[in-house]
Amino acid sequence: MKAIGIGLCLVVFFHGRGSSQANNTADQVIEGGKVVVELIKVLTGKKDIEKNPGCKGTYADLCIVNESSGSITAVLQQHTSGEKKEMVILPTMKECCLQISTGIWTYDLRTSGTAQSIRKGDLQIEGCQNLIMNIKY
């Protein structure tokens, strides 16, 4: 890169020395220098690299910790898309839904093997959150 710039300067310099007019030579050197500077700017300019947006606004992680003596079942359903997830969490264990989409989710916690709910509700999932629900009944 430097070699190209130096080479262009030398070409402009020696080309200008061949003319007999000093004022004309100085103008050519200045114009040649401007061309070299612009060329170096173009060649070394930073390219626009598309950045990875990450998780912002797209997904989050939700973990449920069962602190009770019996296993529980968690049923999650998103309002807008109808996406549904179901997890069985053993006693004193933790289960996670990784990269769950953002939005409003309805949850229903039940003791495993029964239809009786322990707790129901809605969750607002926002991008990049790491939510943990501790359940003890």
Backbone as CSV, one residue per row, in Angstrom:
resi,resn,N_x,N_y,N_z,CA_x,CA_y,CA_z,C_x,C_y,C_z
1,MET,0.831,-1.180,0.000,0.000,0.000,0.000,0.877,1.245,0.000
2,LYS,1.886,1.244,0.887,2.792,2.384,0.948,3.619,2.476,-0.329
3,ALA,3.985,1.318,-0.873,4.793,1.305,-2.085,4.033,1.936,-3.249
4,ILE,2.746,1.687,-3.339,1.934,2.286,-4.412,1.902,3.801,-4.254
5,GLY,1.695,4.269,-3.037,1.641,5.706,-2.787,2.967,6.382,-3.095
6,ILE,4.079,5.775,-2.667,5.402,6.343,-2.927,5.689,6.337,-4.425
7,GLY,5.320,5.255,-5.088,5.537,5.167,-6.533,4.776,6.246,-7.281
8,LEU,3.543,6.481,-6.918,2.760,7.540,-7.566,3.363,8.916,-7.315
9,CYS,3.854,9.162,-6.099,4.500,10.447,-5.810,5.737,10.645,-6.678
10,LEU,6.537,9.583,-6.824,7.741,9.684,-7.638,7.416,9.941,-9.101
11,VAL,6.386,9.267,-9.614,5.995,9.471,-11.003,5.573,10.922,-11.218
12,VAL,4.761,11.439,-10.318,4.299,12.823,-10.443,5.478,13.785,-10.320
13,PHE,6.394,13.499,-9.392,7.540,14.375,-9.169,8.442,14.429,-10.395
14,PHE,8.799,13.247,-10.916,9.702,13.227,-12.067,9.026,13.724,-13.338
15,HIS,7.759,13.520,-13.463,7.036,14.048,-14.619,7.061,15.575,-14.594
16,GLY,6.908,16.122,-13.414,6.900,17.565,-13.267,8.276,18.183,-13.483
17,ARG,9.353,17.463,-13.194,10.711,17.997,-13.350,11.082,18.177,-14.823
18,GLY,10.419,17.434,-15.700,10.737,17.520,-17.118,10.258,18.808,-17.760
19,SER,9.315,19.496,-17.179,8.819,20.737,-17.782,9.717,21.893,-17.378
20,SER,9.718,22.923,-18.165,10.642,24.041,-17.961,10.074,25.114,-17.055
21,GLN,8.801,25.152,-16.879,8.196,26.203,-16.074,8.096,25.758,-14.625
22,ALA,8.676,26.522,-13.698,8.698,26.183,-12.274,7.300,26.243,-11.675
23,ASN,6.522,27.227,-12.070,5.176,27.382,-11.528,4.298,26.212,-11.953
24,ASN,4.416,25.814,-13.213,3.651,24.687,-13.732,4.049,23.394,-13.014
25,THR,5.332,23.226,-12.712,5.823,22.039,-12.021,5.242,21.958,-10.614
26,ALA,5.222,23.047,-9.907,4.678,23.072,-8.550,3.196,22.717,-8.559
27,ASP,2.463,23.232,-9.529,1.036,22.920,-9.639,0.821,21.431,-9.902
28,GLN,1.659,20.867,-10.751,1.522,19.438,-11.065,1.850,18.575,-9.846
29,VAL,2.865,18.976,-9.084,3.224,18.221,-7.880,2.091,18.284,-6.869
30,ILE,1.512,19.451,-6.704,0.400,19.607,-5.756,-0.802,18.770,-6.197
31,GLU,-1.135,18.849,-7.482,-2.261,18.060,-7.985,-1.970,16.563,-7.869
32,GLY,-0.752,16.165,-8.163,-0.369,14.753,-8.023,-0.451,14.290,-6.585
33,GLY,-0.042,15.158,-5.665,-0.134,14.834,-4.237,-1.580,14.646,-3.802
34,LYS,-2.463,15.500,-4.329,-3.886,15.373,-4.006,-4.447,14.049,-4.511
35,VAL,-4.038,13.655,-5.707,-4.495,12.383,-6.276,-4.009,11.222,-5.418
36,VAL,-2.736,11.290,-4.998,-2.175,10.213,-4.169,-2.915,10.123,-2.836
37,VAL,-3.180,11.266,-2.206,-3.891,11.278,-0.919,-5.287,10.684,-1.083
38,GLU,-6.000,11.058,-2.109,-7.338,10.518,-2.347,-7.296,9.020,-2.612
39,LEU,-6.285,8.577,-3.377,-6.141,7.149,-3.658,-5.881,6.364,-2.383
40,ILE,-5.022,6.905,-1.522,-4.730,6.219,-0.254,-5.971,6.178,0.625
41,LYS,-6.745,7.266,0.637,-7.989,7.283,1.426,-8.958,6.212,0.947
42,VAL,-9.065,6.065,-0.373,-9.988,5.071,-0.922,-9.517,3.660,-0.599
43,LEU,-8.216,3.412,-0.739,-7.701,2.061,-0.529,-7.668,1.651,0.935
44,THR,-7.448,2.604,1.837,-7.354,2.259,3.256,-8.618,2.585,4.027
45,GLY,-9.641,3.110,3.367,-10.883,3.475,4.053,-11.553,2.267,4.666
46,LYS,-12.175,2.487,5.801,-12.876,1.400,6.484,-14.135,1.055,5.723
47,LYS,-14.320,-0.213,5.529,-15.516,-0.679,4.844,-16.636,-0.834,5.858
48,ASP,-17.845,-0.567,5.424,-19.004,-0.724,6.296,-19.278,-2.212,6.469
49,ILE,-19.002,-2.700,7.648,-19.240,-4.099,7.964,-20.559,-4.185,8.707
50,GLU,-21.426,-5.045,8.229,-22.735,-5.192,8.855,-22.548,-5.843,10.215
51,LYS,-22.996,-5.152,11.236,-22.837,-5.662,12.596,-23.968,-6.626,12.924
52,ASN,-23.630,-7.605,13.727,-24.611,-8.575,14.185,-25.477,-7.910,15.244
53,PRO,-26.775,-7.860,15.045,-27.622,-7.183,16.013,-27.736,-7.927,17.339
54,GLY,-27.297,-9.163,17.375,-27.390,-9.923,18.601,-28.818,-10.292,18.925
55,CYS,-29.122,-10.323,20.212,-30.450,-10.757,20.624,-31.429,-9.605,20.760
56,LYS,-30.970,-8.386,20.633,-31.815,-7.223,20.908,-33.121,-7.260,20.117
57,GLY,-34.223,-7.322,20.842,-35.540,-7.277,20.227,-36.006,-8.564,19.577
58,THR,-35.227,-9.636,19.679,-35.629,-10.856,18.984,-35.888,-12.037,19.907
59,TYR,-35.068,-12.225,20.930,-35.268,-13.378,21.805,-34.688,-13.126,23.192
60,ALA,-35.049,-14.020,24.119,-34.559,-13.979,25.493,-34.505,-15.408,26.019
61,ASP,-34.002,-15.574,27.231,-33.931,-16.886,27.865,-34.829,-16.882,29.100
62,LEU,-35.562,-17.987,29.298,-36.453,-18.127,30.446,-36.147,-19.447,31.135
63,CYS,-35.826,-19.388,32.420,-35.545,-20.588,33.207,-36.548,-20.675,34.362
64,ILE,-36.964,-21.891,34.678,-37.872,-22.143,35.794,-37.172,-23.094,36.750
65,VAL,-37.095,-22.666,38.005,-36.452,-23.464,39.048,-37.544,-24.036,39.942
66,ASN,-37.568,-25.361,40.099,-38.553,-26.041,40.951,-37.921,-26.258,42.323
67,GLU,-38.351,-25.490,43.302,-37.836,-25.604,44.669,-38.749,-26.431,45.558
68,SER,-39.699,-27.112,44.969,-40.646,-27.914,45.750,-40.238,-29.385,45.740
69,SER,-41.009,-30.202,46.476,-40.665,-31.619,46.611,-41.247,-32.488,45.495
70,GLY,-42.178,-31.973,44.706,-42.768,-32.732,43.604,-42.446,-32.099,42.264
71,SER,-42.587,-32.886,41.209,-42.311,-32.346,39.878,-43.489,-31.484,39.405
72,ILE,-43.179,-30.496,38.575,-44.211,-29.623,38.034,-44.082,-29.566,36.507
73,THR,-45.183,-29.206,35.865,-45.218,-29.040,34.426,-45.514,-27.574,34.131
74,ALA,-44.714,-26.984,33.259,-44.916,-25.590,32.858,-45.320,-25.574,31.396
75,VAL,-46.450,-24.935,31.115,-46.931,-24.777,29.745,-46.868,-23.294,29.416
76,LEU,-46.132,-22.958,28.359,-45.976,-21.573,27.922,-46.579,-21.422,26.542
77,GLN,-47.312,-20.318,26.326,-47.892,-20.057,25.015,-47.791,-18.571,24.711
78,GLN,-47.277,-18.267,23.515,-47.163,-16.867,23.107,-48.487,-16.383,22.532
79,HIS,-48.862,-15.158,22.885,-50.147,-14.598,22.446,-50.213,-14.402,20.941
80,THR,-49.224,-13.771,20.346,-49.323,-13.378,18.938,-49.156,-14.536,17.968
81,SER,-48.161,-15.385,18.193,-47.890,-16.457,17.221,-48.557,-17.775,17.588
82,GLY,-48.960,-17.930,18.841,-49.550,-19.189,19.274,-48.513,-20.270,19.545
83,GLU,-47.233,-19.921,19.493,-46.155,-20.877,19.781,-46.344,-21.431,21.189
84,LYS,-46.155,-22.739,21.352,-46.405,-23.382,22.632,-45.194,-24.203,23.047
85,LYS,-44.840,-24.118,24.318,-43.733,-24.893,24.884,-44.212,-25.522,26.180
86,GLU,-43.759,-26.746,26.411,-44.128,-27.455,27.632,-42.876,-28.073,28.231
87,MET,-42.706,-27.893,29.554,-41.533,-28.420,30.248,-41.976,-29.147,31.506
88,VAL,-41.320,-30.248,31.798,-41.504,-30.947,33.064,-40.239,-30.699,33.876
89,ILE,-40.434,-30.142,35.083,-39.300,-29.779,35.923,-39.322,-30.665,37.163
90,LEU,-38.290,-31.456,37.318,-38.168,-32.371,38.452,-37.877,-31.585,39.724
91,PRO,-38.124,-32.197,40.900,-37.880,-31.495,42.170,-36.427,-31.026,42.288
92,THR,-36.253,-29.845,42.811,-34.963,-29.171,43.021,-34.116,-29.075,41.748
93,MET,-34.769,-29.010,40.602,-34.050,-28.893,39.322,-34.464,-27.606,38.614
94,LYS,-33.760,-27.304,37.530,-34.031,-26.109,36.726,-34.102,-26.516,35.264
95,GLU,-35.106,-25.991,34.559,-35.247,-26.190,33.115,-35.329,-24.825,32.448
96,CYS,-34.786,-24.727,31.234,-34.741,-23.433,30.536,-35.274,-23.546,29.117
97,CYS,-35.898,-22.475,28.671,-36.248,-22.282,27.259,-35.272,-21.233,26.752
98,LEU,-34.323,-21.652,25.951,-33.329,-20.729,25.432,-33.820,-20.116,24.130
99,GLN,-33.512,-18.875,23.949,-33.864,-18.094,22.773,-35.365,-18.146,22.482
100,ILE,-36.132,-17.864,23.513,-37.582,-17.782,23.379,-37.908,-16.426,22.747
101,SER,-38.850,-16.401,21.821,-39.145,-15.155,21.113,-39.799,-14.142,22.046
102,THR,-39.616,-12.881,21.717,-40.130,-11.807,22.572,-41.638,-11.655,22.408
103,GLY,-42.246,-11.009,23.371,-43.683,-10.765,23.336,-44.331,-11.166,24.645
104,ILE,-45.640,-11.262,24.629,-46.422,-11.660,25.802,-46.601,-13.182,25.772
105,TRP,-46.242,-13.826,26.863,-46.391,-15.273,26.999,-47.310,-15.555,28.175
106,THR,-48.234,-16.497,28.003,-49.081,-16.972,29.089,-48.446,-18.242,29.639
107,TYR,-48.343,-18.310,30.968,-47.788,-19.525,31.577,-48.829,-20.177,32.478
108,ASP,-48.744,-21.492,32.550,-49.629,-22.291,33.402,-48.753,-23.333,34.080
109,LEU,-48.627,-23.225,35.415,-47.826,-24.168,36.188,-48.754,-25.148,36.886
110,ARG,-48.484,-26.451,36.706,-49.307,-27.513,37.301,-48.417,-28.558,37.952
111,THR,-48.998,-29.260,38.914,-48.278,-30.434,39.412,-48.345,-31.494,38.330
112,SER,-47.273,-32.193,38.116,-47.211,-33.174,37.023,-48.242,-34.271,37.215
113,GLY,-48.901,-34.615,36.146,-49.898,-35.681,36.167,-51.295,-35.217,36.525
114,THR,-51.469,-33.934,36.810,-52.809,-33.428,37.134,-53.129,-32.227,36.241
115,ALA,-54.405,-31.884,36.215,-54.840,-30.729,35.428,-55.002,-29.493,36.302
116,GLN,-54.783,-29.635,37.608,-54.964,-28.529,38.539,-53.765,-27.570,38.453
117,SER,-54.079,-26.305,38.268,-53.021,-25.294,38.141,-52.544,-24.832,39.502
118,ILE,-51.247,-24.626,39.594,-50.654,-24.013,40.788,-50.678,-22.501,40.630
119,ARG,-50.295,-22.062,39.444,-50.231,-20.629,39.166,-50.397,-20.404,37.670
120,LYS,-51.118,-19.337,37.316,-51.289,-18.919,35.926,-50.959,-17.442,35.844
121,GLY,-50.524,-17.024,34.668,-50.250,-15.601,34.504,-49.650,-15.303,33.142
122,ASP,-49.291,-14.046,32.965,-48.670,-13.577,31.729,-47.286,-13.027,32.039
123,LEU,-46.396,-13.196,31.076,-45.044,-12.666,31.169,-44.772,-11.775,29.964
124,GLN,-44.144,-10.649,30.196,-43.673,-9.798,29.111,-42.197,-10.147,28.896
125,ILE,-41.900,-10.789,27.770,-40.528,-11.165,27.443,-39.962,-10.093,26.507
126,GLU,-38.851,-9.474,26.932,-38.179,-8.468,26.123,-36.822,-9.007,25.697
127,GLY,-36.265,-8.445,24.642,-35.008,-8.919,24.078,-33.864,-8.914,25.071
128,CYS,-33.033,-9.934,25.009,-31.792,-10.091,25.778,-32.014,-10.314,27.274
129,GLN,-33.221,-10.619,27.703,-33.459,-10.879,29.116,-33.054,-12.313,29.453
130,ASN,-32.627,-12.509,30.684,-32.386,-13.832,31.230,-33.283,-13.955,32.462
131,LEU,-34.515,-14.436,32.244,-35.495,-14.513,33.317,-35.390,-15.833,34.043
132,ILE,-35.555,-15.783,35.375,-35.563,-16.990,36.190,-36.777,-16.932,37.095
133,MET,-37.612,-17.987,37.028,-38.782,-18.096,37.905,-38.481,-19.177,38.946
134,ASN,-38.553,-18.808,40.217,-38.390,-19.768,41.299,-39.774,-20.180,41.776
135,ILE,-40.075,-21.458,41.710,-41.394,-21.970,42.062,-41.272,-22.861,43.292
136,LYS,-42.066,-22.534,44.302,-42.149,-23.357,45.518,-43.597,-23.383,45.942
137,TYR,-44.189,-24.558,46.016,-45.596,-24.664,46.400,-45.770,-25.587,47.573
